Amino acid sequence: MYLRVSTDEQDLARQEGIVSGARSAGYYVAAVYREKASGARPDRPELLRMIEDLQAGEVVVAEKIDRISRLPLPDAERLIETIRAKGARLAVPGILDLSELVADSDGISRIVLEAVQDMLLRLALQTARDDYETRRERQRQGIDVARRAGRYTGRKADTAQHRRIVALREAGMSIARTAELADCSVAQVKRITALHRAKVAPERP
């Protein structure tokens, strides 16, 4: 199962319900991959690790399609094909799953059902991307309005998180291990480490 939120300010608690729900229904959950990264990024470490771990016949479960991808449609389709190439399939509540009907069909019926399934998935992926772009545009417009009114101060930094990352790195932890322990992305560890080094550099004799 793949659980994702976009920022460190969000948490995965709501999505954890699909894990317990699947187990309660008697399904075996091979692994749970938790990630805090934008769905518009193709290089999410846990997503890539999940794909690497996939075995033929397994099913990738996500709460919604935008948890898997907010990528542009061509990139999103390549991501889905990568999952399928491992012999696995994607299952997302709200997207009609015709896989059982496809398995029981052949000839023209199979071709039609597969085409319908692909169309529904493509529509869901495009909708997720459109929603992402709409949110970004509204955010940009809101920032512009706030700047013109002199009210925009930027996003507040999570100082406790920053101190934790710096402390872990100064203790000799690798970037990947720091990201794991601080429950954040590798990119965030790199950014905060670079900011800290730039800040302390002038202070050194």
Secondary structure, 3 states (H helix, E strand, C coil): CEEEECCCCCCCCCCHHHHHHHHHCCCCCCCCEEEECCCCCCCCHHHHHHHHHCCCCCEEECCCHHHHCCCCHHHHHHHHHHHHHCCCEEECCCCCCCHHHHHCCCHHHHHHHHHHHHHHHHHHHHHHHHHHHHHHHHHHHHHHHHHHCCCCCCCCCCHHHHHHHHHHHHCCCCHHHHHHHHCCCHHHHHHHHHHHHHHHHHHCC
